[in-house]
C-alpha cells in the first residue's frame, strides 16, 4: 500500500516563524524528501493513490488538504544554510548540493501548487475525481504532466546522490549539527546518548539506502523501477530523525538554563568509600550483631515511608559526604527505591552543598536548580508538563526561554511535579551538607519540609547541630549518627593501607603484636575518618624510616586526638626552610572565597624567590607540557611541604589546566586555617 510521509500532518510541519529551528540542515534534508515523496505519491497510478488517500476518490475537500500541504512544504524548502564555524569560511560542498536540491524541489512544489490552485478553481465542492493524477489531466495537457513527472524523477535521482554525499561528509551541516548535539550531551551530562546513537544509525541507514538507489539509477544495464514507497519510507525515517534530534536540541537548550558552573564538581571531588566501608547499611541475613550499638539499616526507609526524611549526621570529618555518595551509587539503593516506586517511574536527584564553592553551590536556589536539572536530565518528558511556559519560550526563542530562574518559578515547578499525574513518578532526593548552605538554616529546613510530598522523599546529611537535631532527630528509625557505626570501617581502612607498605610485613614478622596498632588507631579516631587518614600517613613515613614497634607506638601516642591540635602539630613539623613559602600558600588558600586555579599557585614560588637573596631561575617559555610538569611538582610540594592538607583537584581525564584547582583536604582544615594566627607566625618565622 502506498503511504504518504508521516510528517504531512499539519501539526508536525513546524513553521519557522513559531518555532526556533535548532537543526536547519537536518530539517531541510527531511523537507526535500518529504516533498519528493508527496509529489511522487500524487502523480502515481490512480488506484495506488486511492489506497494512499484512505481508499476513496479524490474529492474537493481533499484538494484543499493537498493544496495546504504543498504550501507548507514549499515554506520548508526555503531554509538557508550558513556556516557557523566562522564568517569567512565557505559553505561545504555537501551543503551547496543540498541547497541546490532544495531549490529544485521548490520548483516542483510550486508547479504542484499552481496545479492544485487550478484544480480548485475549476472544481466545485461536489466534484469527484479518480485521483489527483486524473484530475490534473483535466487542466493540463499531456506534455505539461509528463514534464512534471520527468522533473520529479530527476529530483529524485539528484536527492539520492546528494544524500549519499551529505550523510558521509563530516563537514556537512547535517553531521555538524548531530556532532554539536553529542558534544552538548556530554558537556551537560544529559542521558540522551541512546537517542543520539539511534539518530546516527538511522542516518547511516538512509545514506546506505540512498547510495543503493542512486547506483541503481545511473549504472548501465541496471534496472531500478520507480517505487514511491521507497521514497516515502526514507522521508518518514528522516522525519523521525528530525523530530527526535529537535527534541534533544530543545531539551539541551532548556537544561542549560538550570545548569551552572561546577554543578557536579563537589560530588566528583568527594572521596569514594573504601572497599569494605558502609557495607553494614545494607545487611545480609547471615550478619551477626556483635557491635556496641545496633547496626542501622536504611532499607525499610528506602522501600517504604512515603513523603518522609532520613537524616544522616555525625561529627565533622566522620565521612558523611562519602557515605552519601556511597548510598547514591549503590545498586541496592536503586533496587529498594524501585520497590517503593512500584509501577510508577522512579527519578533520583542529588545535591552536595559546598561551603568553599561558588554561590550556587551553597545556596537554596542552587539546590533547587541542581535537583530540577537532575530530574529533567533523566526524565525530559516531564519538562513540557511541569514547565509549559518556559518550554514554549525555549522552542520559540522568545524572551524568557533562557532567562535566569527565580525562586518563585523553581518552587512552582516543584509544586507542579507533585500534582502532575500525566507521568506517575516517585522522586527521591539525596542532599548532602545542609550545614554548608548559606543563610538561616531554619529557612533551609522550612524549604525542605515544603518539598516533602507523598511522591517525594529525601535523604539529608548534616553535622549534629541543634537546629537539625530538633528538626530531624525525633525518629530513631529515620536517623543515623555515623561515628556510632564506622569503627570497623576505619579499622578495615587502616589495615588495608598499612598492609600496602613494604615495611609492614617485616615489622609483623619481627613482632606479631604489631597488628594491635590497627585497632588502636581505629579506637583513637573516635569515628573521625579524617583523623585516621592523617594518622596512617604519619605511620607510612615512620615505617619508611625503619621505626620499630616501640618507636611507632611512642610516636603514635603523641598524636593529638583533637583534629585542630593535630593540624597545629602538623604545621609545627614543617621544615623551617619552607615555612615562608608554606604560610604564603595557606594564606592564599584560606582567604580565597572558593578554590583557586592551580596555575596561580605555580607562580607563588617566584614571589618567595624575589624576597630572598637566591638568584632567580631563568625564565622558560611556558608550554603545555611544561605547565603540566610544574603542576605535578606543585602536587608533590603540597603533599610534603604542606603535609597533604592542600590538594590539587580536577575531574578525571580533565585536560584543561585552567579547570585544575587547589583546595583543602577537608572542610575542617579550611575552617582551621581561616583566621588562625599560627599561619602568620609561620610566615614571620620563615622570614626571620
C-alpha positions in Angstrom: 0.0 0.0 0.0 1.3 3.4 -0.9 1.8 5.6 2.2 2.2 9.4 2.4 5.1 10.7 4.5 4.4 10.7 8.2 5.1 14.5 8.6 2.3 15.5 6.2 0.2 16.1 9.3 0.0 19.9 9.6 0.8 19.7 13.3 4.1 18.1 12.5 5.2 20.7 9.9 6.7 23.3 12.0 6.6 26.9 10.9 10.0 28.6 11.3 8.1 31.7 12.5 6.7 30.0 15.6 9.5 27.6 16.5 13.2 28.4 16.6 14.7 25.7 14.4 17.8 24.3 16.1 18.7 21.9 13.2 18.1 23.7 9.9 20.2 21.3 7.8 18.5 18.2 9.1 15.1 19.7 8.6 15.9 20.9 5.1 17.1 17.4 4.2 13.9 15.9 5.6 11.7 18.5 3.9 13.2 17.7 0.4 12.5 14.0 0.8 9.0 14.8 2.2 8.3 17.0 -0.9 9.5 14.4 -3.3 7.6 11.6 -1.6 4.4 13.6 -1.5 4.7 14.8 -5.1 5.5 11.3 -6.3 2.5 9.9 -4.4 0.2 12.5 -6.0 1.3 11.6 -9.5 1.3 7.8 -9.0 -1.2 5.4 -10.6 -4.8 6.2 -9.8 -5.6 3.1 -7.7 -2.5 3.4 -5.7 -3.5 7.0 -4.8 -6.9 5.8 -3.9 -5.3 3.5 -1.3 -3.0 6.2 -0.1 -5.8 8.6 0.5 -7.9 6.1 2.6 -9.5 4.3 -0.4 -12.0 6.9 -1.5 -11.9 9.1 -4.7 -10.2 12.5 -4.5 -12.9 14.9 -3.5 -12.8 18.7 -3.5 -12.1 18.8 0.3 -9.0 16.6 -0.3 -7.8 19.0 -3.0 -7.9 21.7 -0.3 -5.8 19.5 2.0 -3.3 18.7 -0.8 -3.0 22.4 -1.6 -2.5 23.4 2.0 0.1 20.7 2.5 2.0 21.8 -0.6 2.0 25.4 0.7 3.6 24.2 3.9 6.1 22.1 2.1 7.2 25.0 0.0 7.9 27.0 3.1 10.1 24.3 4.5 12.3 24.4 1.4 13.4 28.0 1.8 15.7 27.3 4.8 19.1 28.8 4.2 22.3 27.1 5.4 25.1 29.3 6.6 28.4 28.1 8.1 28.5 28.5 11.9 32.2 28.0 12.2 33.5 31.4 11.0 32.3 34.3 8.9 34.9 33.9 6.2 34.5 30.1 5.9 32.7 29.0 2.8 29.7 26.6 2.9 30.7 23.0 2.4 30.3 21.2 -0.9 27.6 18.9 0.6 25.6 21.9 1.9 25.8 23.6 -1.6 24.4 20.4 -3.1 21.7 20.2 -0.5 20.7 23.8 -1.0 20.6 23.2 -4.8 18.4 20.1 -4.3 16.0 22.1 -2.1 15.8 24.8 -4.8 15.0 22.1 -7.4 12.3 20.6 -5.1 10.9 24.1 -4.5 10.4 24.4 -8.3 8.5 21.1 -8.4 6.4 22.1 -5.3 5.5 25.5 -6.8 4.3 23.8 -10.0 2.2 21.4 -8.0 0.8 24.4 -6.0 -0.2 26.1 -9.3 -1.8 22.9 -10.5 -3.7 22.4 -7.2 -4.9 26.0 -7.4 -6.2 25.5 -10.9 -7.9 22.3 -9.9 -9.7 24.1 -7.0 -10.7 26.9 -9.4 -12.2 24.5 -11.9 -13.8 22.3 -9.4 -16.9 22.6 -7.2 -17.5 21.2 -3.8 -19.3 18.3 -5.4 -16.6 17.4 -7.8 -15.2 13.8 -7.6 -12.0 12.5 -9.4 -10.5 9.1 -9.6 -7.1 10.5 -8.5 -5.1 13.7 -8.4 -3.3 12.5 -11.5 -6.6 12.1 -13.3 -7.8 15.5 -12.1 -4.5 17.1 -13.2 -5.0 15.9 -16.8 -8.3 17.9 -16.8 -6.5 21.2 -16.5 -3.0 20.5 -18.1 -2.1 19.0 -21.4 -0.1 15.7 -21.7 3.2 17.5 -22.2 2.9 19.5 -19.0 2.0 16.4 -17.0 5.0 14.5 -18.5 7.3 17.4 -17.9 6.3 17.5 -14.2 6.7 13.7 -13.9 10.2 13.9 -15.5 11.2 16.8 -13.2 10.2 14.6 -10.2 12.3 11.7 -11.4 15.3 14.0 -12.0 14.9 15.5 -8.5 14.5 12.0 -7.0 17.8 10.8 -8.6 19.5 14.0 -7.5 18.2 13.5 -4.0 19.7 10.1 -3.8 23.1 11.4 -5.0 23.1 14.4 -2.6 22.0 12.2 0.4 24.9 9.9 -0.4 27.3 12.9 -0.1 25.9 14.9 2.8 25.4 11.9 5.1 29.0 10.9 5.0 30.7 14.3 4.7 31.9 15.2 8.2 31.9 18.9 7.2 28.3 19.0 6.1 25.9 20.9 8.3 23.8 17.8 8.9 26.6 15.8 10.6 27.9 19.0 12.2 24.5 19.5 13.8 24.5 16.0 15.2 28.0 16.3 16.4 27.1 19.5 18.3 24.2 17.6 19.9 26.7 14.9 21.0 29.1 17.4 22.4 26.4 19.3 24.3 25.0 16.0 25.6 28.5 15.2 27.1 29.0 18.7 28.5 25.8 19.0 30.4 25.7 15.3 31.2 22.4 14.5 29.6 21.3 10.9 29.4 20.3 11.1 25.7 23.2 9.0 24.4 20.9 6.3 23.2 18.7 8.7 21.3 21.8 10.2 19.6 23.1 6.7 18.7 19.7 5.9 17.2 19.8 9.2 15.1 23.3 8.4 13.7 22.3 4.8 13.0 19.2 5.9 11.1 21.2 8.5 9.1 23.7 5.8 8.2 20.8 3.5 7.0 19.3 6.3 4.9 22.7 7.1 3.4 23.2 3.4 2.5 19.7 3.2 1.0 20.2 6.4 -1.0 23.5 5.1 -2.3 21.9 1.9 -3.5 19.0 3.8 -5.2 21.4 6.2 -6.9 23.7 3.4 -8.1 20.6 1.5 -9.5 19.6 4.7 -11.4 23.0 5.5 -13.0 24.7 2.2 -13.7 24.1 1.0 -17.3 22.1 -2.2 -17.5 20.7 -1.9 -14.0 17.0 -1.5 -13.9 15.6 0.3 -10.9 11.9 0.9 -11.4 10.5 3.9 -9.6 8.9 3.0 -6.3 7.2 5.8 -4.5 7.0 3.7 -1.3 10.9 3.7 -1.1 11.0 7.5 -1.2 8.1 7.8 1.2 9.9 5.4 3.6 13.1 7.4 3.5 11.1 10.6 4.1 9.4 9.1 7.1 12.7 8.0 8.6 14.2 11.4 8.1 11.1 12.9 9.6 11.6 10.8 12.7 15.3 11.8 12.9 14.4 15.5 12.7 11.7 15.1 15.3 14.0 13.2 17.7 17.0 15.4 17.1 14.9 18.6 17.5 13.6 17.3 20.9 17.2 16.6 22.1 18.2 20.1 21.0 15.4 21.8 22.7 15.9 19.8 25.9 19.5 20.7 25.9 18.7 24.4 25.5 16.2 24.1 28.4 18.7 22.3 30.6 21.4 24.9 30.0 19.2 27.4 31.9 19.3 25.1 35.0 22.9 24.2 34.7 25.6 26.2 36.5 29.3 26.1 36.7 30.7 23.3 38.8 27.2 21.8 39.3 28.8 18.3 39.8 32.3 19.2 40.8 32.0 18.8 44.5 30.3 15.4 44.2 33.1 14.3 41.8 35.7 15.5 44.3 34.4 13.6 47.3 36.5 10.5 48.1 34.9 7.2 47.2 34.3 4.8 50.1 36.9 2.3 50.9 36.2 -1.2 49.5 34.5 -2.6 52.6 33.2 0.7 54.2 29.5 1.1 54.9 28.5 -2.4 53.9 26.6 -2.6 57.2 24.0 -0.2 56.0 22.7 -3.0 53.6 22.9 -6.0 56.0 22.7 -9.6 54.8 20.7 -12.3 56.6 23.9 -14.0 57.7 25.2 -11.0 59.6 25.5 -11.5 63.3 25.1 -8.5 65.7 28.3 -8.0 67.6 28.5 -4.3 67.9 28.1 -1.9 70.8 25.3 -0.1 69.0 22.5 -1.7 67.0 23.6 -1.5 63.3 21.1 0.6 61.5 19.8 -0.2 58.0 18.3 2.2 55.6 16.4 -0.5 53.7 13.0 -0.1 55.3 13.0 3.7 54.6 14.1 3.2 51.0 11.5 0.6 50.3 8.6 2.4 52.1 7.9 5.6 54.0 6.2 7.9 51.5 6.9 11.6 51.9 9.5 11.3 54.7 13.0 12.3 55.5 16.0 10.2 56.6 18.8 12.1 58.4 22.4 11.2 58.3 24.5 13.0 60.9 27.9 12.8 62.6 31.0 14.5 63.8 33.0 16.8 61.5 35.1 14.6 59.2 33.4 11.4 60.1 32.7 10.6 56.4 29.1 11.9 55.9 29.7 13.1 52.3 31.5 9.9 51.4 28.6 7.9 52.9 26.0 9.9 50.9 28.0 9.4 47.7 28.1 5.7 48.6 24.3 5.5 49.1 23.6 7.4 45.9 25.8 5.0 43.8 24.9 1.7 45.5 22.8 -0.8 43.4 20.8 -1.8 46.4 19.6 1.8 46.8 18.2 1.8 43.3 16.7 -1.6 43.8 15.0 -0.7 47.0 13.7 2.6 45.7 12.3 0.8 42.6 10.4 -1.4 45.1 9.0 1.7 46.7 8.0 3.3 43.3 6.2 0.1 42.1 4.7 0.6 38.7 5.5 4.4 38.7 8.5 5.9 37.2 11.5 6.5 39.6 13.6 9.6 39.4 16.7 10.1 41.7 18.3 13.5 42.0 21.0 14.9 44.3 22.8 18.0 45.5 26.0 18.3 47.5 26.4 21.6 49.2 29.9 23.1 49.3 30.8 26.0 51.6 34.0 26.6 49.7 32.3 26.7 46.3 30.6 29.4 44.3 27.3 31.0 45.4 25.2 28.4 43.5 26.9 25.5 45.3 26.0 26.8 48.7 22.6 28.5 48.2 18.9 27.4 48.3 18.4 28.4 44.7 21.4 26.3 43.7 19.9 23.4 45.5 16.6 23.6 43.6 18.2 24.2 40.2 20.5 21.2 40.8 17.6 18.9 41.8 15.5 20.0 38.8 18.5 19.6 36.5 18.9 16.0 37.7 15.2 15.3 37.3 14.8 16.7 33.8 18.2 15.3 32.6 16.8 11.8 33.3 13.2 12.4 32.6 12.9 15.2 29.9 9.3 14.2 29.1 8.3 16.0 32.4 9.6 19.4 31.1 6.6 20.4 29.0 4.2 19.1 31.6 5.6 21.0 34.6 7.2 24.0 32.9 4.9 24.7 29.9 5.5 28.4 29.6 9.3 28.2 29.8 9.3 25.2 27.4 7.2 27.1 24.9 9.6 30.1 25.2 12.6 27.7 24.8 11.2 26.3 21.5 10.1 29.7 20.1 13.2 31.5 21.1 11.1 34.2 22.8 12.4 36.2 25.8 12.2 34.2 28.9 13.3 30.9 27.5 16.9 31.4 28.6 16.3 33.9 31.5 17.6 33.1 35.0 15.3 31.1 37.2 13.7 32.9 40.1 12.9 31.2 43.4 9.2 31.6 42.8 9.4 29.8 39.5 11.5 27.0 41.0 9.0 26.4 43.8 6.1 26.5 41.4 7.9 23.8 39.3 8.2 21.6 42.3 4.6 22.1 43.1 3.7 21.0 39.6 5.9 17.9 39.9 3.9 16.9 42.9 0.5 17.5 41.3 1.1 16.2 37.8 -0.3 12.7 37.0 0.4 12.5 33.3 3.6 10.6 34.1 3.1 9.0 37.5 6.5 9.4 39.2 8.2 8.9 42.5 11.2 11.1 43.5 14.0 10.5 45.9 16.5 13.3 46.7 19.9 12.9 48.3 21.1 16.2 49.7 24.4 16.4 51.5 25.9 19.1 53.8 22.9 21.2 54.9 25.3 22.9 57.4 27.3 24.2 54.4 24.4 26.2 52.9 24.5 30.0 53.3 21.7 31.8 55.1 19.5 30.8 58.0 19.4 27.1 58.5 15.9 27.3 59.8 14.8 28.7 56.4 16.5 25.7 54.7 14.6 23.3 56.9 11.4 25.1 56.1 12.1 24.9 52.4 12.9 21.1 52.5 9.8 20.4 54.6 7.7 22.2 51.9 9.1 19.9 49.2 8.1 16.7 51.0 5.1 15.1 49.4 3.6 11.6 49.1 5.7 11.0 46.0 8.8 12.8 47.2 11.2 11.7 50.0 14.7 12.9 50.9 17.8 11.6 52.5 19.7 14.5 54.1 23.0 14.9 55.9 24.5 17.5 58.2 26.6 18.0 61.2 25.0 17.4 64.6 23.9 21.0 65.1 20.9 21.7 67.3 18.8 23.2 64.6 19.0 20.0 62.6 18.7 17.7 65.6 15.4 19.5 66.5 14.1 19.2 63.0 15.1 15.6 62.1 16.3 13.8 65.2 13.0 12.7 66.7 12.6 9.4 64.8 15.1 6.7 65.8 14.3 4.7 62.7 15.0 7.6 60.3 18.3 8.9 61.5 21.9 7.7 61.7 24.9 9.0 63.7 27.8 7.9 61.5 30.5 7.8 64.2 28.5 5.3 66.2 28.9 2.7 63.4 32.0 3.4 61.4 34.7 2.0 63.8 35.0 -1.2 61.8 35.2 0.7 58.6 38.1 2.8 59.9 39.7 -0.4 61.1 39.5 -2.0 57.7 40.8 1.1 56.0 43.8 1.4 58.3 44.7 -2.3 58.0 44.4 -2.1 54.2 46.6 1.0 53.9 49.3 -0.3 56.3 49.4 -3.7 54.6 50.4 -2.0 51.3 53.5 -0.6 52.9 56.6 -2.8 52.1 57.9 -2.5 55.7 54.7 -3.6 57.4 55.1 -7.3 56.7 58.7 -7.2 58.0 57.5 -5.5 61.2 54.8 -8.1 61.7 57.4 -10.9 61.4 59.7 -9.2 63.9 56.8 -8.6 66.4 53.4 -10.2 65.9 51.9 -7.7 68.3 52.3 -5.0 65.6 48.8 -5.8 64.3 47.3 -4.3 67.6 48.3 -0.9 66.3 45.4 -1.1 63.7 42.8 -1.4 66.4 44.4 1.3 68.5 44.2 3.7 65.6 40.6 2.8 65.0 39.7 3.4 68.6 41.6 6.7 69.0 39.9 8.0 65.8 36.5 8.0 67.7 34.6 7.9 64.4 36.5 10.7 62.7 37.7 9.2 59.5 40.0 12.1 58.6 41.9 11.6 61.8 42.6 8.0 60.8 43.7 9.1 57.3 46.2 11.6 58.7 47.5 9.1 61.3 48.0 6.4 58.6 50.0 8.9 56.6 52.3 9.5 59.6 52.7 5.8 60.0 53.7 5.5 56.4 56.6 8.0 57.0 57.7 6.3 60.2 57.7 2.8 58.6 59.8 4.2 55.8 62.5 5.4 58.3 62.6 1.9 59.8 61.0 2.6 63.2 60.5 -0.4 65.5 57.2 -1.1 67.2 58.4 0.6 70.3 59.0 3.9 68.5 55.9 3.6 66.4 53.7 3.3 69.5 55.6 6.1 71.2 55.1 8.5 68.3 51.6 7.4 67.7 50.5 8.2 71.3 51.9 11.7 70.8 49.4 12.4 68.0 46.7 14.8 69.3 43.2 13.2 69.2 41.6 16.6 68.6 41.7 17.5 64.8 42.6 21.2 65.3 45.5 20.2 67.6 46.6 17.7 65.0 46.6 20.3 62.3 48.7 22.6 64.5 51.2 19.9 65.2 51.5 19.1 61.5 52.3 22.8 60.8 54.8 22.9 63.5 56.6 20.0 61.9 57.2 21.9 58.6 60.9 22.3 57.8 61.9 25.9 58.7 63.3 26.4 55.2 59.8 26.0 53.8 57.8 28.0 56.4 57.6 31.3 54.5 56.5 29.5 51.3 54.1 27.2 53.1 52.5 30.0 55.1 52.1 32.0 51.9 50.3 29.1 50.2 48.0 28.5 53.2 47.2 32.3 53.5 46.2 32.4 49.8 44.1 29.2 50.0 42.3 30.1 53.3 41.5 33.7 52.3 40.0 32.8 48.8 36.2 32.6 48.7 36.5 29.5 46.6 39.3 27.2 45.4 41.7 29.0 43.1 43.3 27.8 39.8 46.4 25.7 40.2 48.4 27.9 37.8 48.1 30.7 40.4 50.0 28.6 42.9 52.6 27.7 40.4 53.7 31.3 40.3 53.8 31.7 44.1 57.3 30.3 44.4 58.6 33.1 42.2 57.3 35.6 44.7 59.2 33.9 47.5 62.4 33.9 45.3 62.0 37.7 44.8 62.1 38.2 48.6 65.3 36.1 49.0 68.9 36.6 48.1 68.9 33.5 46.0 69.4 34.2 42.2 66.1 33.7 40.4 65.7 30.8 38.0 65.9 31.6 34.3 62.5 32.1 32.7 61.5 29.3 30.4 58.8 29.9 27.8 55.7 28.1 29.0 54.4 25.1 27.1 51.5 22.8 27.9 53.9 20.0 28.8 56.0 22.5 30.9 52.9 23.6 32.8 51.9 20.0 33.4 55.3 19.3 34.9 55.0 22.4 37.1 51.6 21.2 38.3 53.0 17.8 39.1 55.8 19.4 41.0 53.3 21.6 43.0 51.3 18.4 43.7 54.4 16.9 45.3 55.1 20.1 47.3 51.6 20.2 48.7 52.0 16.6 49.8 55.3 17.1 51.5 55.7 20.7 52.5 52.0 21.3 53.3 51.6 17.9 54.8 48.9 16.9 52.4 46.4 19.4 53.9 46.1 21.0 50.4 45.5 19.0 47.3 45.2 19.6 43.5 41.6 18.8 42.4 40.5 18.1 38.8 38.0 15.9 37.1 39.2 12.6 35.8 40.7 12.9 32.3 40.5 16.7 32.5 42.9 18.3 30.1 42.2 22.0 30.6 44.7 23.2 33.2 42.5 26.2 33.8 40.0 23.9 35.5 42.6 22.5 37.9 42.0 23.8 41.4 43.9 23.7 44.7 41.7 23.1 47.8 41.9 21.9 51.3 41.9 18.2 52.1 38.7 18.7 54.1 36.4 21.4 55.2 37.7 21.1 58.8 41.2 22.0 57.6 39.8 25.1 55.8 38.0 26.2 58.9 41.1 25.7 61.0 43.3 27.9 58.7 40.8 30.7 58.4 41.7 33.3 61.0 44.3 31.1 62.7 47.3 33.1 63.9 49.7 30.1 63.5 49.9 30.7 59.8 51.0 34.3 60.3 53.5 33.2 62.9 55.0 30.7 60.4 55.4 33.5 57.9 57.3 35.7 60.4 59.5 32.7 61.4 60.3 31.9 57.8 61.3 35.5 57.0 63.4 35.6 60.2 
